[in-house]
Amino acid sequence: MSEPTADDARWMAGAASLAARGRPLSRPNPAVGALVVSDGIVVGRGWTQAGGRPHAEAVALEQAGEAARGATLFVTLEPCAHQSDRGPACADLVATTALQRVCIGSEDPDPRTAGAGISAIRAAGIDAEVIASPEAEASLAGYLMLRRYGRPHVTLKLALSIDGCLAWPPSGERWLTGDIARAHCHAMRAKSDAILVGGSTLRADQPRLDVRLPGLEQRSPERWVLTRGAAPQGWRALPSPEAIRDMNDVQYLFVEGGAETASAFVEAGLVDSLVIYRAPVMIGAGVPALHHFAQGAMAGLRIDDSRPLGKDTLEVYRKSPCSPE
C-alpha cells in the first residue's frame, strides 16, 4: 500500500462518496464506488447497483467509453477476480480496457479475489496500486467487518437529554428530539441492512422501525429483536449480541432501542460507531443513560462528527475503520 498524492486522495474520496449511493441496496455485495478520470476530468462514474449488479467499475467504464483510453480508474475496492453467473469478473473487464492506471482504495479480503484482481490487471500491462484511503475503508466498513471478522458493523444510536436520560418518565412526552434529528435517524436507518431493539422496547413501544422519508420508504431495514424467545411476525430474533455473527449477509446493523440492549452491546464490545442525538431538555426523573460511558467502556471511540440538527446536537463517535478492538 502506498501513500496517495493529494489528487489521488481527492478522487478516491469522491469514489467513496459515490459508494454511499449503493448502500444497502447492493447487498449481498459491497457498496463500491468508481470514477474514471482523464486529465483531471471525470469521464465516468458508477456505484454498485441494487442486488449487487452491475458493479461500480462496469457502470463507470461503460459511461466513459472511449474516454477511458489513457485514463485512471479510481475504485474503492479491488476489482473482483472470480467468475459469477451474474456477470463477468471486473478485473477481467478492466484488463480489456486501455486504461493507463487503476487506483484501489482497499484490497478485497474475499479469498476468491484477494490480490488476484490486482494481479490480473497488472498482467494486462495496466499499472495498479492500492493507496491508503480512510474514506474508502470507511465506505466499506460493513463489508470489510463481515469479511475480516465474520460479523456486521454495529452502530448504536442514543437520544439523550442534557442530564443524560434516554427517555421521559412513563406517561411523559414521546420524543426527546425534534423533527430534524428524527429525520436524520431515519436516514441512518435507510443505510442499514438490519435494525434491532430489545424485547422490552418492542413490547412497550411497538415501534415500526421503518424509514419514513419521502422516496426512501423501500429502504426500510430488516427488523430484529434481542430476545431468547420467539420473534413476532415480521421480526427476527437475536438471542444475544454475540449472535450477530449468525445474521448471514447483514453488513450494517443499527441498534436503536432500549437501555438494556445498548448496555449488552457495549459490554460485549460490539459497538463500532456511536450516534448520539442530544436534546436541549432537562428530565431529571427519566430513564438514565448508560453508566458505562463514565467508566470508560467506550474507550477506543473517537469523535468523528459534531453538528447542530435544529434544536438538537448530533455527535458521532467511531472506532478505527473495520477494527473490532
C-alpha positions as semicolon CSV with decimal commas, in nm:
position;residue;x (nm);y (nm);z (nm)
1;M;0,000;0,000;0,000
2;S;0,133;0,340;-0,094
3;E;0,067;0,691;0,031
4;P;-0,156;0,880;-0,212
5;T;-0,085;1,209;-0,380
6;A;-0,323;1,491;-0,295
7;D;-0,507;1,438;-0,624
8;D;-0,532;1,062;-0,576
9;A;-0,671;1,110;-0,225
10;R;-0,928;1,360;-0,353
11;W;-1,051;1,137;-0,634
12;M;-1,067;0,833;-0,408
13;A;-1,270;1,028;-0,154
14;G;-1,506;1,116;-0,439
15;A;-1,541;0,749;-0,531
16;A;-1,615;0,669;-0,166
17;S;-1,892;0,930;-0,165
18;L;-2,046;0,763;-0,468
19;A;-2,033;0,426;-0,293
20;A;-2,281;0,553;-0,032
21;R;-2,548;0,560;-0,303
22;G;-2,535;0,182;-0,328
23;R;-2,583;0,114;0,044
24;P;-2,764;-0,100;0,146
25;L;-2,936;-0,195;-0,179
26;S;-2,618;-0,360;-0,314
27;R;-2,648;-0,636;-0,053
28;P;-2,517;-0,905;-0,052
29;N;-2,238;-0,734;-0,248
30;P;-2,040;-0,447;-0,101
31;A;-2,135;-0,091;-0,198
32;V;-1,841;0,016;-0,416
33;G;-1,779;0,349;-0,587
34;A;-1,573;0,414;-0,901
35;L;-1,453;0,716;-1,100
36;V;-1,278;0,723;-1,437
37;V;-1,062;1,037;-1,455
38;S;-0,886;1,168;-1,764
39;D;-0,667;1,481;-1,747
40;G;-0,837;1,591;-1,428
41;I;-1,191;1,546;-1,567
42;V;-1,438;1,279;-1,457
43;V;-1,547;1,090;-1,769
44;G;-1,724;0,801;-1,596
45;R;-1,873;0,731;-1,257
46;G;-2,057;0,441;-1,102
47;W;-2,163;0,263;-0,787
48;T;-2,283;-0,091;-0,718
49;Q;-2,642;-0,125;-0,828
50;A;-2,935;-0,278;-0,642
51;G;-2,894;-0,650;-0,584
52;G;-2,520;-0,625;-0,640
53;R;-2,507;-0,598;-1,021
54;P;-2,375;-0,434;-1,227
55;H;-2,064;-0,349;-1,030
56;A;-1,934;0,004;-0,991
57;E;-1,641;-0,045;-1,231
58;A;-1,866;-0,176;-1,506
59;V;-2,101;0,122;-1,475
60;A;-1,818;0,377;-1,474
61;L;-1,632;0,220;-1,768
62;E;-1,945;0,191;-1,977
63;Q;-2,018;0,557;-1,915
64;A;-1,661;0,657;-2,002
65;G;-1,649;0,460;-2,326
66;E;-1,352;0,559;-2,543
67;A;-1,268;0,838;-2,300
68;A;-1,124;0,569;-2,069
69;R;-0,823;0,537;-2,300
70;G;-0,518;0,652;-2,105
71;A;-0,733;0,742;-1,802
72;T;-0,717;0,638;-1,437
73;L;-0,983;0,428;-1,268
74;F;-1,034;0,510;-0,901
75;V;-1,226;0,231;-0,728
76;T;-1,283;0,186;-0,355
77;L;-1,243;-0,195;-0,357
78;E;-1,015;-0,424;-0,556
79;P;-1,197;-0,536;-0,873
80;C;-1,334;-0,887;-0,831
81;A;-1,141;-1,171;-0,992
82;H;-1,383;-1,462;-0,958
83;Q;-1,631;-1,573;-1,220
84;S;-2,003;-1,550;-1,147
85;D;-2,322;-1,649;-1,321
86;R;-2,443;-1,295;-1,251
87;G;-2,175;-1,120;-1,455
88;P;-1,811;-1,106;-1,561
89;A;-1,520;-1,058;-1,324
90;C;-1,442;-0,687;-1,305
91;A;-1,067;-0,750;-1,310
92;D;-1,109;-0,919;-1,650
93;L;-1,324;-0,631;-1,770
94;V;-1,068;-0,374;-1,657
95;A;-0,790;-0,577;-1,823
96;T;-0,958;-0,537;-2,163
97;T;-0,961;-0,157;-2,144
98;A;-0,699;0,094;-2,250
99;L;-0,674;0,242;-1,902
100;Q;-0,333;0,365;-1,801
101;R;-0,376;0,314;-1,428
102;V;-0,607;0,168;-1,164
103;C;-0,601;0,318;-0,816
104;I;-0,763;0,099;-0,546
105;G;-0,881;0,208;-0,202
106;S;-0,885;-0,133;-0,031
107;E;-0,769;-0,482;-0,115
108;D;-1,058;-0,729;-0,116
109;P;-1,039;-0,976;0,178
110;D;-1,259;-1,222;-0,014
111;P;-1,019;-1,513;-0,081
112;R;-1,164;-1,552;-0,430
113;T;-1,022;-1,210;-0,521
114;A;-0,764;-1,105;-0,260
115;G;-0,468;-0,987;-0,468
116;A;-0,583;-1,180;-0,776
117;G;-0,775;-0,884;-0,913
118;I;-0,468;-0,662;-0,894
119;S;-0,251;-0,932;-1,050
120;A;-0,489;-0,977;-1,345
121;I;-0,489;-0,604;-1,413
122;R;-0,110;-0,579;-1,394
123;A;-0,074;-0,881;-1,621
124;A;-0,264;-0,683;-1,886
125;G;0,001;-0,409;-1,871
126;I;-0,207;-0,165;-1,666
127;D;-0,050;-0,004;-1,361
128;A;-0,248;-0,099;-1,048
129;E;-0,185;0,002;-0,688
130;V;-0,358;0,015;-0,353
131;I;-0,341;0,353;-0,180
132;A;-0,411;0,440;0,181
133;S;-0,764;0,578;0,188
134;P;-0,954;0,615;0,515
135;E;-1,257;0,727;0,314
136;A;-1,261;0,410;0,105
137;E;-1,217;0,189;0,412
138;A;-1,494;0,375;0,595
139;S;-1,729;0,343;0,298
140;L;-1,676;-0,035;0,305
141;A;-1,691;-0,073;0,684
142;G;-1,976;-0,324;0,685
143;Y;-1,837;-0,542;0,410
144;L;-1,483;-0,540;0,549
145;M;-1,605;-0,616;0,901
146;L;-1,808;-0,910;0,773
147;R;-1,525;-1,050;0,560
148;R;-1,245;-0,993;0,810
149;Y;-1,419;-1,068;1,139
150;G;-1,740;-1,251;1,049
151;R;-1,990;-1,004;1,188
152;P;-2,178;-0,688;1,087
153;H;-2,061;-0,335;1,156
154;V;-2,267;-0,215;1,455
155;T;-2,392;0,139;1,506
156;L;-2,553;0,218;1,841
157;K;-2,796;0,511;1,842
158;L;-2,890;0,701;2,157
159;A;-3,111;1,006;2,211
160;L;-3,011;1,182;2,534
161;S;-3,129;1,477;2,736
162;I;-2,883;1,729;2,882
163;D;-2,888;1,539;3,211
164;G;-2,818;1,208;3,039
165;C;-3,161;1,046;3,027
166;L;-3,267;0,819;2,744
167;A;-3,641;0,881;2,773
168;W;-3,909;1,074;2,953
169;P;-4,071;0,915;3,258
170;P;-4,364;0,682;3,188
171;S;-4,669;0,874;3,064
172;G;-4,443;1,164;2,968
173;E;-4,376;1,301;2,619
174;R;-4,293;1,051;2,345
175;W;-3,999;1,222;2,174
176;L;-3,682;1,371;2,317
177;T;-3,556;1,513;1,989
178;G;-3,705;1,732;1,721
179;D;-3,814;1,668;1,364
180;I;-3,473;1,730;1,205
181;A;-3,291;1,488;1,436
182;R;-3,559;1,224;1,381
183;A;-3,531;1,267;1,003
184;H;-3,154;1,218;1,033
185;C;-3,216;0,899;1,228
186;H;-3,445;0,773;0,952
187;A;-3,165;0,842;0,702
188;M;-2,936;0,627;0,920
189;R;-3,197;0,351;0,910
190;A;-3,205;0,375;0,532
191;K;-2,831;0,297;0,522
192;S;-2,868;-0,018;0,734
193;D;-2,939;-0,379;0,641
194;A;-3,097;-0,454;0,978
195;I;-3,228;-0,263;1,277
196;L;-3,258;-0,400;1,631
197;V;-3,434;-0,317;1,957
198;G;-3,469;-0,503;2,283
199;G;-3,766;-0,714;2,377
200;S;-3,879;-0,465;2,643
201;T;-3,877;-0,180;2,393
202;L;-4,074;-0,386;2,142
203;R;-4,338;-0,479;2,399
204;A;-4,369;-0,130;2,547
205;D;-4,349;0,087;2,234
206;Q;-4,443;-0,139;1,943
207;P;-4,202;0,058;1,720
208;R;-4,237;0,044;1,342
209;L;-3,863;0,091;1,279
210;D;-3,929;0,172;0,914
211;V;-3,797;0,456;0,700
212;R;-4,049;0,736;0,667
213;L;-3,857;0,973;0,441
214;P;-4,021;1,051;0,105
215;G;-3,866;0,837;-0,168
216;L;-3,674;0,613;0,072
217;E;-3,956;0,406;0,214
218;Q;-3,836;0,098;0,023
219;R;-3,509;0,110;0,217
220;S;-3,662;0,010;0,550
221;P;-3,422;-0,240;0,711
222;E;-3,496;-0,590;0,839
223;R;-3,641;-0,575;1,191
224;W;-3,472;-0,775;1,466
225;V;-3,542;-0,803;1,838
226;L;-3,295;-0,905;2,108
227;T;-3,475;-1,194;2,278
228;R;-3,424;-1,558;2,365
229;G;-3,788;-1,621;2,282
230;A;-3,975;-1,617;1,954
231;A;-4,000;-1,303;1,746
232;P;-4,341;-1,171;1,640
233;Q;-4,447;-1,187;1,278
234;G;-4,238;-0,960;1,059
235;W;-3,945;-0,967;1,303
236;R;-3,642;-1,188;1,353
237;A;-3,499;-1,293;1,690
238;L;-3,139;-1,243;1,803
239;P;-3,067;-1,442;2,121
240;S;-2,758;-1,242;2,224
241;P;-2,530;-0,965;2,095
242;E;-2,265;-1,225;2,011
243;A;-2,514;-1,397;1,781
244;I;-2,477;-1,116;1,526
245;R;-2,219;-1,349;1,370
246;D;-2,515;-1,563;1,261
247;M;-2,701;-1,283;1,081
248;N;-2,590;-1,421;0,745
249;D;-2,508;-1,144;0,497
250;V;-2,605;-0,845;0,713
251;Q;-2,326;-0,588;0,677
252;Y;-2,471;-0,292;0,871
253;L;-2,667;-0,333;1,195
254;F;-2,836;-0,031;1,356
255;V;-2,909;-0,082;1,727
256;E;-3,174;0,168;1,820
257;G;-3,370;0,087;2,127
258;G;-3,353;0,007;2,495
259;A;-3,104;0,084;2,772
260;E;-3,056;-0,285;2,849
261;T;-2,992;-0,367;2,484
262;A;-2,747;-0,079;2,447
263;S;-2,566;-0,194;2,763
264;A;-2,549;-0,550;2,634
265;F;-2,379;-0,445;2,312
266;V;-2,140;-0,214;2,497
267;E;-2,047;-0,488;2,745
268;A;-1,990;-0,732;2,458
269;G;-1,752;-0,485;2,290
270;L;-1,964;-0,485;1,977
271;V;-2,016;-0,114;1,917
272;D;-1,820;0,021;1,619
273;S;-2,000;0,353;1,586
274;L;-2,197;0,556;1,837
275;V;-2,454;0,812;1,723
276;I;-2,587;1,045;1,993
277;Y;-2,869;1,294;1,945
278;R;-2,855;1,539;2,236
279;A;-3,176;1,727;2,311
280;P;-3,167;2,062;2,498
281;V;-3,406;1,945;2,770
282;M;-3,373;1,851;3,137
283;I;-3,569;1,547;3,251
284;G;-3,444;1,456;3,594
285;A;-3,662;1,153;3,659
286;G;-3,637;0,990;3,318
287;V;-3,469;0,667;3,211
288;P;-3,098;0,713;3,292
289;A;-2,831;0,670;3,029
290;L;-2,563;0,405;3,035
291;H;-2,331;0,424;3,332
292;H;-2,069;0,251;3,113
293;F;-1,973;0,579;2,947
294;A;-1,843;0,721;3,276
295;Q;-1,648;0,402;3,334
296;G;-1,470;0,423;3,000
297;A;-1,640;0,120;2,846
298;M;-1,649;0,303;2,514
299;A;-1,272;0,353;2,504
300;G;-1,141;0,341;2,150
301;L;-1,420;0,551;2,005
302;R;-1,316;0,890;1,872
303;I;-1,528;1,189;1,784
304;D;-1,586;1,195;1,410
305;D;-1,865;1,446;1,365
306;S;-2,050;1,707;1,570
307;R;-2,311;1,949;1,437
308;P;-2,647;2,103;1,515
309;L;-2,965;1,939;1,390
310;G;-3,225;2,204;1,451
311;K;-3,253;2,249;1,827
312;D;-3,064;1,924;1,890
313;T;-2,698;1,830;1,851
314;L;-2,554;1,532;1,667
315;E;-2,239;1,359;1,792
316;V;-2,082;1,068;1,605
317;Y;-1,805;0,853;1,754
318;R;-1,623;0,580;1,564
319;K;-1,352;0,323;1,607
320;S;-1,078;0,299;1,350
321;P;-1,236;0,171;1,028
322;C;-1,314;-0,201;1,041
323;S;-1,132;-0,261;1,367
324;P;-1,312;-0,488;1,616
325;E;-1,091;-0,374;1,901
